[in-house]
Amino acid sequence: MNAAPEEQLQRYDAALSIVAKAAEHALGLFREGDSLDIEVKGLQDWVSNADKSVEDLIRVALEKAFPDDGIVGEEHANKEGSSAFTWIIDPIDGTTNFVNSTPGWCVVLACVQNDKTVIAAICDPITNETYTAITGQGAKLNGVPIHCSPLDSLDKGTLGVGHSPRVPPDQTIRLIDGLLNANGMFRRSGSGALDLAYVAAGRLIGYVEPHMNAWDCLASMLLIEEAGGTVEPFDMNSMIASGGRVIVAGPNVYEDVRQMAVNAYG
């Protein structure tokens, strides 16, 4: 592997440090439980003071380290940058789990250079697991290289299945029906970013969801690509602006997963 450019390495090192501090802060708030202030943003969509506090911490650190970079976050207005880099923040992916004192949430940070994701850092402080990637250097879990599943059939592993209230429930019902009739099994943890990271680690054979936001998926999709998996192509500008469909899988089962998802989603 060729060494990553210095400007990417600087941001990679910063991302790891920032995510670690943000996850530690989030874990402290998680342990407070009943003291959280919770707001309803939409159907099955909550935000707490913890989400805002964690995103504030990340934004302040990024603006101090890289003042010319852009920032896109789930809970605050976007910041335009003058460099080629834009940071994508999900302060707590899996907020429903978080506010119900349930494991299955994580802190997510991605960095996009022009139209490519080049850095990913995802921390699950409950399990003490941190997933990282820098473009061209492979994906790692707690510093150890990880790889997508080599399995070649839907009936040999578990598929992560997400659902978005932005699309009709019939689409997800068709997907699950097709999967079960192929003798497959599915999992939905409540954190799309974490389930996607599990694909990179070979724990799930793939993941599909009819609509995800950029902060939910960009970091994990880089992990999957760097771990040898396959990601359905997408337009970066559209993904950042309004989200999009996500289909990913290990290389030997990707075509089966994609065809099943296309049949279900149209």
VMD Tcl script that draws the C-alpha trace (Angstrom):
set ca {
  {0.00 0.00 0.00}
  {1.15 3.52 -0.78}
  {1.36 6.00 2.08}
  {-1.63 8.31 2.39}
  {-1.02 12.04 1.70}
  {0.07 14.06 4.71}
  {-3.12 16.12 4.77}
  {-5.18 12.92 5.03}
  {-2.92 11.46 7.73}
  {-3.26 14.59 9.83}
  {-7.03 14.37 9.65}
  {-7.02 10.63 10.31}
  {-5.04 11.06 13.52}
  {-7.32 13.90 14.58}
  {-10.45 11.87 13.80}
  {-9.35 9.00 16.02}
  {-8.61 11.33 18.92}
  {-11.82 13.34 18.52}
  {-14.06 10.28 18.23}
  {-12.49 8.70 21.31}
  {-13.17 11.84 23.38}
  {-16.69 12.19 21.97}
  {-17.51 8.55 22.72}
  {-16.24 8.89 26.28}
  {-18.43 11.97 26.72}
  {-21.43 10.17 25.21}
  {-20.93 7.17 27.48}
  {-21.03 9.41 30.53}
  {-24.33 10.90 29.36}
  {-25.67 7.41 28.57}
  {-25.01 6.35 32.15}
  {-27.03 9.30 33.44}
  {-30.11 7.79 31.77}
  {-33.20 9.43 33.23}
  {-31.69 12.92 33.18}
  {-31.76 13.14 29.35}
  {-33.93 15.77 27.65}
  {-35.60 14.13 24.65}
  {-37.32 15.80 21.69}
  {-39.31 14.21 18.87}
  {-38.03 15.19 15.41}
  {-40.34 12.90 13.44}
  {-41.75 9.40 13.19}
  {-39.43 7.05 15.11}
  {-36.91 9.91 15.18}
  {-35.67 11.34 18.47}
  {-32.93 13.72 19.51}
  {-31.59 14.27 23.01}
  {-29.41 16.85 24.68}
  {-26.70 14.17 24.47}
  {-26.77 14.21 20.64}
  {-26.37 17.97 20.61}
  {-23.68 17.99 23.29}
  {-21.60 15.33 21.54}
  {-21.89 17.07 18.17}
  {-20.86 20.37 19.78}
  {-17.74 18.70 21.19}
  {-16.81 17.27 17.79}
  {-17.48 20.51 15.93}
  {-15.38 22.61 18.29}
  {-12.45 20.19 17.98}
  {-12.69 20.07 14.18}
  {-12.96 23.84 13.80}
  {-9.93 24.32 16.00}
  {-7.82 21.74 14.15}
  {-9.02 22.41 10.58}
  {-10.75 25.81 10.40}
  {-11.00 25.75 6.59}
  {-12.81 22.39 6.40}
  {-16.55 22.09 5.89}
  {-18.78 20.33 8.43}
  {-22.07 18.50 7.92}
  {-23.77 17.25 11.08}
  {-27.09 15.71 11.98}
  {-28.07 18.17 14.70}
  {-26.73 21.56 13.58}
  {-26.51 23.68 10.45}
  {-23.86 22.88 7.88}
  {-20.63 24.86 7.78}
  {-19.21 25.67 4.35}
  {-15.47 25.17 3.98}
  {-12.82 26.55 1.67}
  {-10.64 23.43 1.60}
  {-11.31 20.19 -0.30}
  {-12.37 18.44 2.94}
  {-15.79 18.10 4.54}
  {-16.48 16.30 7.82}
  {-19.69 14.31 8.27}
  {-20.85 13.83 11.87}
  {-23.39 11.55 13.49}
  {-22.94 12.28 17.20}
  {-25.01 9.28 18.31}
  {-26.21 6.80 15.72}
  {-28.86 4.68 17.37}
  {-30.48 7.41 19.45}
  {-33.56 5.26 20.14}
  {-31.32 2.67 21.78}
  {-29.39 5.40 23.59}
  {-32.42 7.10 25.15}
  {-33.85 3.74 26.22}
  {-30.61 2.71 27.97}
  {-30.02 -0.04 25.42}
  {-26.64 -0.95 23.89}
  {-26.35 -0.60 20.12}
  {-25.29 2.98 19.45}
  {-22.07 4.64 18.31}
  {-20.30 7.89 17.50}
  {-19.58 8.33 13.79}
  {-17.17 10.61 11.96}
  {-16.30 10.58 8.25}
  {-14.17 12.90 6.15}
  {-14.89 13.50 2.48}
  {-12.24 14.91 0.15}
  {-13.87 16.32 -2.97}
  {-16.33 13.53 -3.82}
  {-14.69 10.58 -2.04}
  {-14.84 9.44 1.58}
  {-11.22 9.18 2.71}
  {-11.42 8.75 6.51}
  {-13.76 6.82 8.78}
  {-13.89 6.51 12.55}
  {-16.72 4.80 14.44}
  {-16.63 4.13 18.18}
  {-18.98 1.87 20.15}
  {-17.98 2.67 23.75}
  {-20.28 0.00 25.21}
  {-18.20 -2.78 23.62}
  {-14.98 -0.73 23.57}
  {-14.70 -1.18 19.80}
  {-13.38 1.43 17.38}
  {-13.53 0.92 13.62}
  {-11.17 2.99 11.49}
  {-10.16 3.38 7.87}
  {-8.14 5.69 5.68}
  {-8.49 5.29 1.95}
  {-6.12 2.75 0.44}
  {-4.87 1.50 3.81}
  {-7.47 -1.13 4.74}
  {-10.00 -1.17 7.58}
  {-9.26 -1.93 11.22}
  {-11.06 -2.81 14.44}
  {-9.13 -1.66 17.51}
  {-6.05 -1.47 15.31}
  {-6.36 -5.00 13.88}
  {-7.16 -5.44 10.15}
  {-10.67 -6.66 9.36}
  {-12.22 -8.20 6.26}
  {-15.71 -8.73 4.91}
  {-17.28 -12.16 4.98}
  {-16.17 -14.59 2.24}
  {-19.49 -16.48 2.43}
  {-21.18 -17.04 -0.92}
  {-24.82 -17.72 -0.09}
  {-27.65 -15.92 1.69}
  {-28.40 -19.02 3.77}
  {-24.92 -19.07 5.30}
  {-24.99 -15.81 7.24}
  {-27.09 -12.93 8.54}
  {-28.09 -9.86 6.55}
  {-28.51 -6.49 8.20}
  {-31.86 -4.95 7.18}
  {-32.71 -1.34 7.86}
  {-35.97 0.51 7.39}
  {-36.72 4.17 6.88}
  {-40.10 5.79 7.55}
  {-39.40 7.85 4.41}
  {-40.37 4.85 2.28}
  {-43.47 2.60 2.28}
  {-43.23 -0.34 4.71}
  {-44.14 -2.69 1.86}
  {-40.61 -2.33 0.49}
  {-39.01 -3.66 3.65}
  {-41.68 -6.35 4.00}
  {-40.88 -7.57 0.46}
  {-37.17 -7.58 1.28}
  {-37.61 -9.68 4.42}
  {-40.02 -12.01 2.62}
  {-37.49 -12.59 -0.15}
  {-34.69 -13.15 2.32}
  {-36.61 -15.66 4.43}
  {-37.70 -17.54 1.32}
  {-34.02 -17.78 0.39}
  {-33.44 -19.37 3.82}
  {-31.60 -16.31 5.03}
  {-31.78 -14.53 8.37}
  {-31.86 -10.82 9.20}
  {-30.79 -8.43 11.95}
  {-31.79 -4.87 12.78}
  {-29.91 -3.40 15.71}
  {-31.26 0.15 15.62}
  {-27.90 1.58 14.51}
  {-27.34 1.43 10.77}
  {-23.77 2.68 11.09}
  {-22.94 -0.10 13.54}
  {-24.58 -2.82 11.43}
  {-22.65 -1.56 8.42}
  {-19.43 -1.69 10.46}
  {-20.30 -5.30 11.29}
  {-20.32 -6.01 7.55}
  {-16.76 -4.70 7.36}
  {-15.81 -6.95 10.28}
  {-17.33 -10.02 8.61}
  {-20.02 -10.39 11.26}
  {-22.84 -9.73 8.78}
  {-22.79 -10.82 5.15}
  {-24.30 -7.53 4.03}
  {-26.67 -4.68 4.80}
  {-29.51 -3.03 2.90}
  {-31.71 -0.01 3.60}
  {-33.93 1.91 1.18}
  {-32.85 5.31 2.51}
  {-30.01 6.45 4.78}
  {-28.53 9.86 5.50}
  {-24.89 10.59 4.77}
  {-23.94 10.73 8.45}
  {-25.39 7.25 8.97}
  {-23.53 5.49 6.18}
  {-20.50 7.23 4.63}
  {-17.97 6.22 7.28}
  {-19.13 2.60 7.33}
  {-19.20 2.29 3.55}
  {-15.53 3.30 3.45}
  {-14.83 0.63 6.06}
  {-16.57 -1.95 3.87}
  {-14.69 -0.96 0.72}
  {-11.39 -1.04 2.59}
  {-12.31 -4.45 4.07}
  {-12.80 -5.94 0.60}
  {-16.57 -5.62 0.35}
  {-18.76 -4.17 -2.38}
  {-20.82 -0.97 -2.12}
  {-23.50 0.00 -4.61}
  {-22.27 3.15 -6.41}
  {-23.84 6.44 -5.36}
  {-23.52 10.15 -6.06}
  {-21.72 11.88 -3.19}
  {-23.39 15.27 -3.64}
  {-26.84 13.71 -3.62}
  {-26.02 11.52 -0.63}
  {-24.83 14.49 1.43}
  {-27.77 16.66 0.35}
  {-30.63 14.21 0.76}
  {-29.39 10.68 1.49}
  {-29.98 7.61 -0.63}
  {-30.28 3.85 -0.94}
  {-27.59 1.67 0.60}
  {-26.73 -1.86 -0.59}
  {-23.46 -3.44 0.60}
  {-22.18 -6.98 1.04}
  {-19.20 -9.26 1.03}
  {-17.85 -9.79 -2.50}
  {-19.19 -13.32 -2.97}
  {-22.79 -12.57 -2.04}
  {-23.15 -8.97 -3.21}
  {-24.94 -9.72 -6.48}
  {-27.53 -11.87 -4.70}
  {-28.06 -9.20 -2.04}
  {-28.33 -6.42 -4.62}
  {-30.81 -8.30 -6.80}
  {-32.99 -9.10 -3.81}
  {-32.93 -5.46 -2.70}
  {-33.73 -4.19 -6.20}
  {-36.67 -6.59 -6.39}
  {-37.96 -5.29 -3.07}
  {-37.25 -1.58 -3.44}
  {-37.89 -1.14 -7.16}
}
mol new
graphics top color blue
foreach p $ca { graphics top sphere $p radius 0.5 }
foreach p [lrange $ca 0 end-1] q [lrange $ca 1 end] { graphics top cylinder $p $q radius 0.2 }
display resetview
